[in-house]
Each structure stands twice: as C-alpha cells, then as structure tokens.
Amino acid sequence: MGDGMVEEWADVETRIRAHSPFLARLMDRFPAVTEVLASGDLDAAMTAARAVAEGDDNVARALRRRRGALALVTAAADLAGAWGLDRVTRTLSDFADEALEQALRTAMAERYPDAEPRGFVVLALGKHGSRELNYSSDIDPILLYDPATLPHGEREDVADAAVRIGRRMSELLSARDGDGYVFRVDLRLRPSPEATPIALPIEAAIGYYESTALGWEQAAFIRARPAAGDIALGDYFMQAIRPFVWRRNLDFGAIDAITDISRRIRDHYAQGQAFGPGYDLKRGRGGIREVEFFAQVHQLIHGGRNPALRPGNTREALAALAQAGVFEPEVSARLDEAYVLFRTIEHRLQMVEDRQTHELPKQAEALDNVARLHGLSDGGALLDLLRPDVEWVGRNYDRLTPEQEDAGLSHDEGKLKAQLGEMGFADAETPFARVARWRSGNVRALRSAPAREALEELLPGLMRALGQAPDPDRALNRLDDMIGRLPSAINFFKLLAARPGLVELLAEILSHAPTLADALGRRAELLDGLIDTSAFDPPPCVEALAEQFAHLERGEDYQTLLDRVRQKVGDRRFALGAQIIRGSDPLEVGRGYARVAEAAIEALGQATIKEFEAQHGKVPGGELVILALGRMGGGVLTHASDLDLVYLFTGDFMAESDGRKSLGATQYFNRLGQRITNALSVATAAGPLYEVDTRLRPSGAQGLLAVSLDSFARYQREDAWDWEHLALTRARPVFGSAQAREALNAILTETLERPRDFDDLARHAVKMRADIAKHKPPVGEMDVKLVPGGLVDLEFLIHISQFHYGMAFDPDLGKALAELVEAGRLPRDLVDAHDLITRYLVVSRLVSPKSTEPREASRALVARACGKESWDALLDSYTHARQSVRAAWQALAAPFEENR
C-alpha cells in the first residue's frame, strides 16, 4: 500500500463497510489495528495484529484473536492491491504453521511439562502444504510420531499418548468462541482414516505409502511438507516416501486418479459446472482445481526424472514446467494469469462472511456485492472478467481427458480380420493371432484385468499405427517380443494411450531400429523419456550432462549412482537413436553420443575416486587422467561404439597414498582405473553401460593398466610402434584437471609433431591396412567401415597425410580432413565422402547393426538420414564417395605397398 495507503484505505474501508460484514466486525473488534491501517503503515499494522493477544495465557483464545487481526491486515493489503496473491497466501500459511507449532507445544506441555517436545510432526498437505492458504481454508494435516522419542507417561501406551496430543492440538485450533476459531482441522487425509488413529507411527506410515497407498495419495504428497513439531522427523519421512511420490517410471495409476477425481467433481458438482451465477470457482469446469490438476499431472509425468519440476506451489510448478519445455510458455502464462484471478475472486467470496465458499452467488444482489467488494460495478462485470479465463482453462484441461473413440477392435473373428486389413496389414492372419493371444491373458504382462483394459483402450490406435508402419509385420513381431518380456504392460499401454504421438514413433522404432526395439524390450520405460519435446534436442554440454548424471538425493549411495547413471545414459542414448529415426542429422547425433559418454566417464570417475579415497586416501601430487582414442577420441560415436580408454596418472610413481589402507602410486592408480572400468562396463540391475577397451595402452594388454605421464611420454618416445602413433592422432583427454589435461596434450603434441622417417611410417601403415583387409573382410558392400574405399581407408589416408605434412592433428576426423583439404593436401570431394560415410555408419548401427544392407522398408529412412532423396540416390552418392576415397588412398599407398 505504501505512501498512498491513507487515500487507498479510505476506499478499502468504504468497500469493507458496504460489502464485507466479516471484515467490518474485525475492524470494530480491533480498533488499534484499524487505526494503524488508516495511517498507511502496513508493517506497523502487522506488528499491531501480532500484538493483540500479548499476555493472554489462554493459547486458544490468543490464537483466535491473532488470526482475526492478521486476516484484517492481510485483507486490507489485498483489497488495496498492495500485496499480490503470493504474499497473501504465504502470510496466511505462515500463520497456520505458527498456530500449529504453538498448539502442539501447548498440548505436549500440558501433559508432559518437563519433557522435550520431540517425536511428533505435523505434515501439511493441500493448500497449506504448498503455502497457498485461503482466508477460510481448512487445514488437512497428517500427524506422525516416533514411538522411540515421543514423550509419554510411565504407564501410558505411546500410541495413546500420540492420539491425545493430536486431539488436544486439534481442539485448540478448531474450538469456537466469540472470536471465532483458528482453523478447521480435517484429519481424514491420513491412511485409511476410517480404521486408523489420528496419529500414526512413522514407520507404519512409510510402509503404507511404499506398499498400498492409492494414486490420489501420491498426487496429494506433491504439496506435502513438515509444518510443525519435529521437523527433522518430518524430513526423514518425506525422504523415505520420495520414491512413492516421485516415481522415475510413469505411474499412470496416479495420473488416472487425478483425472478421475476431476471427472467425478464435474459429475458430482454438476450444478456448479455451467459458467454464470452459481458457478463453482474451485470445482467447476475451467476453475481452480483444473489449473492445479493440469500442473500436477505433468509433475507426476516428468517430476520423477527432473527434481526441478517438484514445487508444491501451483504458480511455481507452472513456471518450472514451462522452463523445462514440458508445455509452452504461453500456456503457463495463461494458466498462471487465470489462477491468480480465480484465487483473488475466491478470496473476495470468503471475505464477505468468513465462509469456506467457492461458488459465485446465484442471487443477483449477492453477486453484485462480491463484485463491488472487488472494485467492479456489478455482477455482470465480474462474470465478464472471469469468463474468458474459465472457458480457456476448461478447453486446455480437456486435453488431459480426451473422449475415447467409440470404435474399438471387434472381438468377432471375421470383423476383426477385416478391420486389420483396412488398417494396412496385407495378411490379417498374423496380427489377428497376436491380438487374440494378448486378449487371452496367456501373456504374463497381460494377466491382470487392468492390463487388458489398458490394452483394449489402446488397441485401435496401436494397430492402426502398426498397420501403416513401413514394415507392419516386423513392427508387430517386435512389439509382441517386447510385451513378452514385460512383467506388466499396464503402464506401457497407458503411456501410449495418453500420448498418441508416441504410438506412431513406437511403430517407426519397431519397424526400423532393432537396436532400439531390443532396448525397449529390456526397459519399456525408455519410451517415457520421449514424452518431452526436449528429448529431441541435442544433449547439453558435457559439464551439464555430468551434473545431471551425478545428482543424488540425500541418503543415496555409490551403488545407487551406478544404477542412476545407467538409467540416465540409457535414456539419453535411446532418445538420440529416436532422433535419428525422426530425421535428425546422424553426424550431430554421433557428437551427442560422444558427449553422453564423456559425461558418464566424468560422473562415474569422480564418484569412484571419492569412494576409493574413503579407503585408500589420496596420492600426494597425483591424480588420474583418462585419454580417449578411436571414435571416442574423435568425438563422434555410434549407438554401438565401445570406449577406447587409456588410464594415466600425474606425479611421482614412487609416492604412496595417505589413507588407512595405503597403496603405492602405481598400484593405487591401477586399482582405481580398474574400478572405473568396472563402473563403466559391469552391468547392474539397471543394465549395461559401455564396453571399455583398454588394449591401446602402452605395451598393450600385457602392460600396466595405468602408467604415469612420464612413463607414457618415455614410451611414446622410445618404444611405441608406428601404429600406436597413428592411434594417437585421435587421442584427447576426457577426464582430469585442466592442468593434467594440458600436460597430457603437450605429450601428444610432442609425439605427433616430432621429426620421423615418414617412408618407414607409411610402409607400416599401408601394411597394417592390408592386414586388416585380409583378416577382417567386410560382410558386404554396405559395410561402410571395412569396404575398399570405406571409412577405414579414409582414416588411414587422413592419418598418414597428417604425418606426411606435419599438420591438422585434430582428433576430430572431419576437422582434420577439412584442414588438409583447405591446405590443398587432399582432394576436396573427400569432405562430402567422409560426411556421407559417417552418417551412414551412425544410422546403420541402429537400422542394420550387422552391417548388412538395410531392409527395403527402411531404405527411405536411411537415405533421408544421409541427406539423399531416395535409396538409389544414396547408392549413387555412396559409389562416388567410395571411388573418391579409394582413388586417393591408392595414390598415397601405391609407393609403399610390399609387392612393389
């Protein structure tokens, strides 16, 4: 209200006297507070409100008076427009916390005056939990206690003590007198309220939420928090049930529960659904609940994977969901604007007589009264203000509960086969047999009635998408294999039913990408990750990815991290594969695969070091450095690439670690390197991660796993073979401090740029390529890596040219080639050849992982991924690319071939 409060208060006081009997009574009851309000100093008014019951030993009466005075000040600031909705609701919610705390302490002190008040916590749910209380809200706490620490009498059962404390606390808050009440307390949100006491032992409550809680209870805990009492005990409880609330894999039971509640509300409060006088601003179509539910459904879908999407506060949740790209910023802004308006008018309704009402008055005079309290001319103006937002919110919310198509798939044999034929299956017998088997209940994942109901809901759209897939029979067979591996198909089917766009993508994956289809068969929840449009964006930088991978909640350990990284890396790799199927550039996807792998190395490397140091300490002056070679070193991986890694360490190899189990530096870093290899490669419950190949280390498989930088430099100077120096052209540090990486890069630069007998190196390289061709021939013409004129020839051509001209030692093959071309050292058409062959390699690892020619149904997709309009055009470009590479390679290699 500020400096203009004196003038504004006159208008506010007029409106209160004319239209709010409740607030007018408060003005008369608290004249000192009213006098300060008239002076224009809100802070002083709030101080006066808090002081109205000073010295009153009757806690319940003091709280009631403070509640009334605080409501008066808050309402005055609200009506004057000095406080926004957030400050209004936070002020009311904070008072609820204070009142609960004081009532709880009083209840405990009355029974156990000498005991420390601990072992009892009040959890706030609903609007109180999200700090969004109304003027006339109930509070819906859940009361929990710890039998080991709760004060109780010597012969008193601790459960009885907890119930008595809870009942007395509730009485202090809800009892009425001439000053009204503090809060109405509703304890029915606890587990099984009809059969359980009002206060529950904490471990029993945890067990309930872990095992038998209902979907709506999961949603209710989005807005839960410890509000009073033993906050540490409440934090322990919230941490324990976090996996129940924020499930990493979608639980459509909870989502169904929310949408079912919405449908029931619309049905039960039918009289309040039509907009106009009598409209229910909270429960009506397009009202407050539908804004809240819209946010909560999306939080349940995405919040298990992204902790940033877990705010209990509705406005904060809407902003976070938009920030994460879950829905458009304009949707978030419109919902937020509507929510603020609805809650503000809801407050006006409650200000009239302190009634917990949400309905616009049916009588014109009463509706006019509410409108004028808000500062409008009449009820018609109020309806005009609300109507656009109510209608828009209703239409927006309807997207969550679309009407189901009436036409399912018939159970009649003849009709079903005809329907399948119309859907695109050339031979309806196979899909008919599949559908019949799924319906029979003989498939493990479909034995339960809810799973079969979910199947029937999805079946028409699913079979239509499969029938229109490029290879319907193949897609159907893979789907059948996938369903056969699932323990339960209910969430999988409900996900597809809720996101029809995923059905089409699933059909494409099943048709084209056996690698992705196999991954789905192992983890159907991989499809969850594609519900965000952000799944089709390139992965962020390595640092951001590593931070995401390494994130652990309080209490989670190293083994949890191993599983977490496998899950998150699997999600990212699957999404990258799906990007290729959807038409992204395979070269960019290949770079994304490499960033994901490097982030996994960073996250697991740091965590493994921390775990290792807890036992063995640190080596003074020493640290681990990891060098990547091959495709990983070059920064472009395929879906199937392994990781070529070399472990090195800085410092003195004679040093010893300072832990309780001391190790010499060489033994220390060799054990540590093996631990990191295991972290990257050993399968856990979450599945495998990467194959790690360490054979490119000094002295190969017979050498130490980890050597010092000094030993590595000496080996490269004195003992390394030419092929090892060729391998170093694609080497780059991927783990270690900036200083250590700089030292390693200096060794690489010195090794690659030192003077050498080029003819000798070239002869060895040409012989090496011939040996590869002899011992590892291509499986066919489309084995783009090994065919003559393929990627291996191009790699040898680039590497020998790098040494020949002493330039372009960039580990990125494409960049090195471009530099050689710009310098006039290699033909320009090799750039296009490299890009085409590399694109084909990346996409073929998904579509035809055995390097054979893709199936006919997938050829158009492969051509498109390689930037060509047709398979024939791709073959023409591929032939030309091979000819270019082969001609350049033969021109370089001919003088050095052994048979000359």
N, C-alpha and C positions, 0 to 999 in steps of 0.2 A: 504494500500500500504506500509506503514511503512518505515523501513530503506532502503529497496531495491527499493524505488519508483523512484529514479533517473534513474536507469537502466531500470525499468519497463516502466517509462514514455517515454523513447526513443522508445520502441516497440509500446506502445499505440499511440504515436504521429505519428509514421510511418503508422500504420493502419488507423488512422483517416484521415491523408492527402491523403492516397491512396483510401480509401473506404467510407468515410463519408463527403460529401460536407457540410452538415449542421453543423457538429461539427467543421470542418475546418474553416468555416466562423465565428463560435463563438470564436475560438482561435484568429482569426485576430481581431475580434471586441473587445475582452477583453484581450489585451496583458499582463496587470498586473496580471490577474488571471492565464494566461498561464505560466507566468514567475514563479509564486509561485508553480504551479503544477510541473514544471520542477525541483524545489528544493526538491521535495519529501515530503513536509509537507501538508497533506490533510486538516488538521484542519485550517491551515493558509489560504489555498486556499478557503475553505468555507467562512471564515471570509472576505476574499477579494471579493468573489462573492456577499456577502450580502452588501458590502460597495460600489458597483459600481454605485449606484444611490443616494448616500447620498447627501442631499442638493437640490435634484430636487423637486420642488414644484408641478410638473405635476405628479400626482399619477399614472395615467395610464402608462405614459412613464417609470416612475421609476419601476413599477411592471414588465413591459415587459423586461427591462434590467436585473433586478434581476432574472427573470425567465430564461433568456438565460444564464447568468453566472452560476446560480445554476445547470442548465442542463449540462453545460460543466463539472463542477467538479464531479457531480454525474456520468456522463457517463465515465469519466476518471477512477474513482474508480471502476466502474462496469467492464469496459473492462480489467482493470488490475487484476481483481479478488480480490480486496481489500475489497469490500463491497458485501455482499450477497444480494439476491433478497429482503429480508425483509427490509434491511436498505435502499436499493434503492427506493423501493415503498413508504416506510414510509417518506423518505426525500421529495419526490415529493408530497405526500399527505399533509404533514405538511405545505409545501409552499402554497398549494391550500387553506388550512384553513386560513393562514395568509393573502393571497391575497383577499379572500372573506371578511375577517374581515376589512381589510383596505379599500376595495372598498365600503363596506356597510357603514362604518363610514363616508367616504367621501361623499357618496350620501346623507346621512342624514344631515351631517354638511352643505352641500351646500344649502339645503332647510330650515333647522331649526338650525341655528348656535348656538342658545342659549339653545337648548333642550338636555336633557339627552338621549343618544342613547339607547332606550329600546323598547320593544313591537314588535320586528321584529326578526325572527330567520330564519336561513338558514339550512335546513336539507340536509345533504349529503347522496346520495344513490349510489348504484353501487360500482365500484372500489374505488371511493373517500370515500364512507361511510365505506368501510372495510379497508381503508388506504392501497390500493394496486394499486395506480395510475400508468399508463404508462407515458413514456416521452411525448406522443402525445395524451393523453386521453382527451375526452370531460369531463366536469363535469355535473351532472344531478341533480341539487338541486331542492328542493321543498321549496317555500317561504311562510311562515305563519306569521300572525300578530295578535296582541291582540288589538281590537278596543278601549279598555279602557285605554291603556297605550301608544299606538303609537303616537309620535309627529305628529301634523298636523296643518295646518293653521286654523285661527278662522272661516273662512267661507268655508273651504275646507272639502269635504267629506273624511272621514278617509279611505274609500276603495280606493278612487282616490290617496290619499297620499301614501298608501302602494304600489300601482301599479307603481307610479312614482319613488319611492325609489328602487323598484325591477328592473325597466327598466334601471335606471341610473347605478345601481350596475353592471348589466349585460353588459352595454355598456363599462364601464371602463375596464372590463376583456376581452371582445371579440373584441374590436376595434383593427385594424391592422395599423401599420406604418412600417418604415424601420427596426424597431427592432422586427417585427413580432406581436404576440399577447400574452396575458397572458394565457387565457383558452377559448376554445369554450364552451359556456354555452347553455345547452339544458334544457328547462323548461317543456318539454312535459310529464314528468312522474307525474305531478300533476293530481288530479282527473279531469276527463272529460276535457282535455285541449282544445278541440275544442269549449267549451262553457263557460269556466271559466276564470276569470282574472288571471294574472301570480302570484299574491299574494292572499292568501285565509285567511279569518278569522279563527282562530284556532278552535273554537267550531264547525264551519261548517265542517271543515276538519275531526274533531273527529267523528262527526255524519256520515259523508260519510263512513269512514273506519269501523264504527260499524255496518253499515246497508247495504250498497250497493256496497262496493268495490269488485273487481274481484280477483280470485285466484292468478293471476300473481302478483297483487299488494301486496298480503300477502307475497309472496316469496320475492318481492323486498325489503320489510322492514326488512328482515333478516340482511341486510347490511346498515341499516339507522342509522344516529346519528346526533345530533345537531353539526354543524361545525363552525358556526359564528353567531354573533349577541347575542340576549338574550338567553343564554344557559339554564337558568332556565325555560324559557318558552318552549324551545325545550324538556327539560327533562319532563316537565308536559305533553306535547303532547305524547311523547314516552311511558310514563307510562299509559296514558289514552288508547292508542291503543294496549297495550301489549296483552290483550286477543284476539284481532283480529289477531295478528301476531303469537302468541304462544298459540295455542288452545290446551286445555288439551285433548280434544277428537279429534281424527283424522279427518281432513277435506280433503277428497280426491279431492275436487274441486281444491284446491291449488296445490296438487301434480299432478293431471291431467293437470293443466295449465302448469306446468313446463315441463312435458314430451311432452305435445302437442307443446309447443314452440320448444322443441328440434326436434320433427318430422318436424315441419314447417321449421325450419332452414335447416335441412338436405334436405328438398324438394326444398326450395327457393334458396339455395346456392348449387345446385346440382353440379355445375361445380367445386366447391371447396371441394367436398367430397372425391374424389379419391386422395390417397396419391401420391405425386410427385410434380414436378414443377406446380405452381398454386394452391397448396393445401392451404386451409384457416385454418390457425393455431388456430384461435379463434372459428370459427363456424363449422369446418369440423368434420366429424366422428372421434372420438378419440382425439379431441382437447381440448382447454382450457375450453370452455363452458361446456363440458361433465364432466370434473373434478369438476367444480363449481356446476353444477346441481346435480351431484351424491351426493355431500355433502349436498346441500340444501334440496333435497328430504328427506334425512334421518334426517336432522334437523327438518323439518316440522313434520315428523312422531313422533320423540322422544322428541323434544325440549319443547313441551308444558308441559311434565311431569318432565323434567330434565333441570333446568336452566343452568347447566354446558355445555349443548350442543348448546348454542346460540351464539357463537362467529361469528361476521360478516366476519372476515378474513378467507379465504379459508383454509390456512395451519393450523391455529389454530382449525378450525372446524374439519378437518380431524383427527387431533391428539385427540381432545376431543371425537369424535365418536368412535375411536379405544379404547381409555382409558375406555369408558363406555361399551365396548363389543358389540357395535351396528354392527360393522363388524371387520374382523380380522386385527390385527396389520400389517400383511404383505400387506394387501390391502391398508391400509392407507399409509404405507411407499412407496408403488409403485406409488400410486396416487400423493403423495407429490413430489417424485422424478421427475415424469413426469411434474407436474405443474411447478416446478422450471425451468426445461429445456425449456418448451414451452414459459413461460413468458420471459425467458432470450433471446431466439431467436426472440420472438416478439419485444423485445426492440432493437435488432440489426436491424430488418426491419425498425423500426421507426427512428433509429439514422441516416439512410442514408440521408433522406431529410426532417425529421420532418413531415412525413405524417402519418395520422392515418390509417395505413395499417396493415393487419394481414395475408396477402397472401404471400406465397413464390413466388418469381418472376418466370414467365414462361420462360423467356429468360435465356439461359444457362449463358451468361455473367453476367447478373444481379444477378443470383443465386450464381455464384462464388464470386461475390463482397460481398454479405452478409456473406457467409461462411468465407471469408478471414478476414472480419471485426471481426468475432468471433474468429479468430485464426486458422481456418481449412484450408486445402489445396485447396478444391474446393467444388462446389455444391454437387457433389456426396457424399463427406464425410459428408456434412450437412444432406443430406437425410438419410444416413446410421445411423447417430447419432439419428435422430428423429424417424425413422420407428418403432423400437421395442416398444417404449412407445406409439406411436399413435395407433398401432394395439392393444396393450393390453388395453389401456383406452377405445377404441371403443368396444371391446368384453365385458369389465366389465360394461360399461354403458348399453349395450344391455339387461343386466339383469333387468333393470328398465322398459323396454318397450318390453316385450316378444310378439312375434306374437301370435294372438289369434287363437285357433283351429277353423278350418272351420266347424267342425261338432257340431252344437248345438242340442237342443232338438226339434224335429219336432213339428209343430202345427197340423199336421194331426193326427186324433184321433187314428187310428189303428197303425200307425207307432210309435206314442209316447208311446202307451202301450207296444209295442214290445221292444222299447228302454229301457223302465223302467224295463221290465222283464230281459233283458240282463244285466242290471246294478245290479241285485241281489234282487229286490223286488219279493217275492213269489206271491203276489197278486197285480197286477198293478193298480187295480181299485182305491185304496185309494190314492197312490201318483199321479195318473192321475187327480183325483178330486182336489187334493191340488194344483197342478201346474196350472190347469185350473182356479181355483179361484184366485190364485196370479196374473195370467195374465189378469184377467177380470178387474182389477182396483177397485174391490169392497172392498179390504182390505185397511184400512186407510194409512198404511205405503207405499202402492204401488199405490197411486192415481196419482202421478206425472209421467210424461213420463220419466224423467231422472231416477227415481227409478226403473221403469220397464225395462229400458235399462240396468241398472246395474244388475238387476235380470237375464236378458237374457244372459249377459256376463258371469255370474257366474254359471248359472243353470246346464250345463252339468257336470262340476266338482263337484258341490254340490250334485246333485242327485246320481252321481256315488259313492261319499264317503258315503252318507247315505245308499245306497243300499248295500254297503259292510260292513256297521256297524254291530256290534254284534246283535243289535235289531233294524232293519231298521224301522219298523212301529212305535216303541216307539220314536225313534230319530226324525222321520218325524213329529209325532204329537206334540212333544215338540217344534220343530222348528216352526211349524205353530202357536202354542200358543205364542211363543216368538215374531214372526213377528207381530202377532195381537196386542201386547202391545206397539210396537214401534210407535212413532209419524211419523218417516220417516225411511225407510230402506236403503236409498241410501249409506250412509257412511258405514253401516254394510256390505252391499254387496260388495262395492268397496274395503273394507279392505280384505275381503275373496278372492276377485279376485286378489288382489295384493300379497297376501301371501297364496298360495295354501296349504302350510303345515298346516295352521290353519283350513282349511276345514276338514281335517282328524281328528284333535284334537277336533273340534266342534262336529263332528259326535260321537266321543267317549264320550264326556261330555254329549251329549243329550241321548246317549244310556244308560250310566251307572250312572250318577250323577244327580238325580232330584234336589238336593240342589243347585248345581252349575247352572243347567238349569234355575231354578227359579230366581237365582241371575241375570243371563243373561237377563231374561225376564224383569227384573226391570231396568237393566243398561247394555244395549248391548255393551257399550264402555268398559266393563270389559275385553272383548276379546282383546282390544288394548294393554293391558299390557303384553300379551303373545308374542308380536312380537319380543321382545328381548330374546335371549337365556339366559340372566341373570335372567329372570323370573323363570327359573327352578333351580336356585342356592338357597341354604339355605339363609334365611334372615340374614343380618348382625347382629352385637351385638345390645343390647337394646339402648345403647347410640347413635349409628349411626342412628338407626331407629327413635328414638325420635327426633333427629335433623332434619331428613327429614320430619317428620310429622309436626313439629312446624314451618317449614320455611314459612315466609310470605313476600310477596313483600311490598315495601313501600306503605303506604296508606291503606293496608288491615287491617281488624279489627278482633275482637274476634269471631263474628258470621261467618266471612269468615273462620277462623281457624276451627270452629266446622265442617263446611262443608268439608274443606280440609282434616281434619283427617279422617272423614268418608269415603271420596273418597279413600284416600291412604291406609287406613286399609282394606277397601273393596277390593282394587286392590291386596293387599298382601294376604289376605285370599283366594281370588279366585285363585290366582296363586299357593298357597300352595295346594289347592284342586286339581288343574290341575296337580301338581307334582305327587300326588297320582295316578291319572288316568294314568299318563305317566310312573309310575313304581318306584317312589321314595319310600324310606323306611318310612312307616307311623309313626314310632317312632320319626324319625328325623323331619318329618313334624309336628308332635304334639309339639315338642320342638319349632319349628318355630312359630306355632300358639301362643304359650305362650310368646315368645319374642315380637311378634307383639302386643299382648295385653298389656304387660308391658310397651312397648314404647308408646302406646296410653295413658295409665294412666299417664306416665311421661309428655308427651306433653300437654295433656289436664289439668292435675293437675297444672303444672307450669303456664299455660295461665290463668286458672280460678283463681288461687291465685293472679296473677298480676291484673286481673280485679276486684277482690274482695277488694284487698288492696287499689285500687284507691278510693274506697268509705269509707271503714272502717279502713284503716291503718293496722298496724301490732300489734300483741300482744307481748310486750317486753319479750324476753326469751322463746317464744313459737313458735312451728312450727307443721304442720300437718305431721303425719306419717300414711302410709296405710299398713295394713297387709293383705296378701292374704292367703286364705285357700283352701282346696279341690284341685281340679285338677290344678287350677291356682297356688296355693301354691306349688304344686308338680312340676310345670314347664312343664307339658305335657297336652295340651288342644286338644279337637276335634274341628271340624268346628262349632259345635253347642253348645259348652260349654258356660255356663254363668260364671260370675266372682263373687266368694265369697270374699267379702272385709269387713274389719273392720277398722274404722277410729279412730285414736288415736291422742293425741297431747302432746307435751312436755311442761314443765314449770308449773307455778302456775295457778290453775284453778280460783283463785280469781283475777287474773290480768285483765286489761281492754285494749282494743286496742287504738291506738293513732290517729285514723282517724277522719274525720269531723263527721262521724256517729259512735261514739264509741260503742263497744259491750263488755260485759264480756266475758272472755276466753271461757267458756263452750258454751255460745250462739254463739260466733264467730265461733268456730270450728264445731259446729253442723250445722250452716247455710252453712259454707264452704263445709263441707262434702256432704250436700245435693246438693249444686251447682255442685260438681264434679260428683256425681251420675247422675245428670241430663245431664251433659256434655257427660258422657259415654253412657247414655242409651236413652235419648229422641231423637226421630227421627227428623232430619231436612230435608231440601229439598233434601239433598244427601242421605237420607235413614237412617235406624237404625244402631247402632253400636253393643253394647253388652247389654245383660240382666245383671243387677247388683243385687246380693243377699246380703243384709246386716244383715240377721237374725242370723248369727253366732256371733254377737257382744255380749258383756256382758249383761245379762238379756234378750237376745233375742229381738223380735220385740217390746217388751214393754219398753226396755231400751233406754237410750240416744243413738243417732246415733254416737256420738263421745265422748270419755271419755279420761281423762288424763292417761299418762303412770302409774302414781302412783295408780290411781283408778283401772286400768286394772290389775296391779300386785296384789293389795289387793283383787280384785275379784277372781283372779285365786287361791290365797292362801286360801281364806276363804269361798267363796260362789259358785265356779264353780262346775258343775256336772261332773261326770266321762266322759260322752260323750263329754263334752267341752274340756277336756284334751286330749281325743282321737283325736279330730279335730285339736288340736294344733300340733300333730305330722307332719302335712303337712302345717305348717304355715311358711311364710317367709315375711319379709318386702319388699315391691316393690316400695315404694315412701318415700322420706325423706332424710335428710342429712346423711352422713356416721356416724356421732356421734349419731344421733337419732336412726338409724338402729341398731347400736351397743348396745345402751341402751335397745331397744326392744328385741334384740336377747338374751341379758342377762336375761331378764324376762322369755322368752320362755325356755331357758336352765334351769333356776332355777325351773320352774314349772314342766318340764318334768322329771327332774332327782331327784326331791325330794323324800324321802322315803314315801311309801304309802302302804296301805293294798292291796296287789296285788289280793288276792282272791276276795275281795269285788269288785274291778275294773273289774276283769274278769267276775264275775257273771253279773254285769250290762251290760258289752259289749255283752255277749252271749245273754242276754235277748233282748238287742237292736237289734241284728241281727235277732232274731226270730220275733220281732215285724215288722221289715222291710219286712221279707218274708211273713208275714200274711197280712199286709196292702198294700204292693206294690209287687204283684207277677210278675214274668217275663211274657212277652207277648208270648214267645215261646222259643224253645230250643236254638235259636241263639241270644237271649237277653243276651249277654255275661256278662253284668254288674250284672244282678239280678238272673241268674240261680244258682241253687246249684252248688258249685264248680266254680263259676264265679268270677268276679273281686271284688265284694263286700265282698265275703267270704275271698278272698286273702288279701284285705285291712285290714279287721278285724284281720286276722291271723297275719299279719305283725305288726299292731299297738299293739296288746296285747303282742306279743313277745318282742317288744321294751321295754314296761314297765316291763315285766317279768324279762328280762336280764339287764335292765338299760343301753341299748346301741343302736347304729345305729339310732339315732334321726336325720336322714336326711330327709328333706321334699320331696326329690325325691324318690318315692316309689321303683323304680328299684334299686337305690343305697342303700337304707336302706335294701332291701331284699338281695342284694349281700353281704352286710356286715354281716348280720345274717347267711347267708349260709356259708361264709368263716369262721365264728366263730363256725360252727358246730351246730348252734341252730335250723336251719330249713333245710329240705331236698333240695338237690342241684337241683332236677328236677323242683322245683318251679320257678327257674330263667327263664327257657325256657317257662314254663306255663305263667308267667307274661308277657313276651315279646310277645308271640303269642296272648294272650287275649287282650292285649293293642293295638297291631297292628290291630287286627280285629275290636276293638271298634272304633279306629280312622277312618278306611276306611269305616266301616258300616254306620257311621254318614253321609257319602256322598252318599253311594250306596243304603242303605236301612234304612233311618233315623228313621223309626218307629220300628226298632229292629226286624223286621221280617226277614225271610230267603231271601237272595238276589234272584232276578230273575235269571233264568237259564243262560241267555245271559251274566250276569255279574259275574258269579261264578268263571270263569277262572281268571278274573282280581283280584277278592278278594283273591283267592288262591295265585296268584303271589305276591300281596302286602304283604301277610303274610309269604312269603318265601317258599311256597309249590308248587309242580309241577302240582297239579290238585286239583279240589274241593274235590274229595274223599280223597286224601292225607291230605288235610286241616281238613276234618271232623275227620279222624283218629287221627291226632295230637291234635285237639280240645277235642276229647273224652278223650284222655290220659291226657291232661292238666287239665281238669275238675276233673278227677279221682284223680290226684295228689293233687290238691287244696282241694278237698272235704275230702280226707283221712287225710290230715294234719290238716284241720280245725276241723274235728270231733274228732281227737285225742286230740286237745287242748281244745275244747269246752265241751267234754263229762263230765268232772268232775264238770262243773259249770252250767249244764242245770237244769232248775227249777224242772223238773219232776223226778229227781233222788232221 
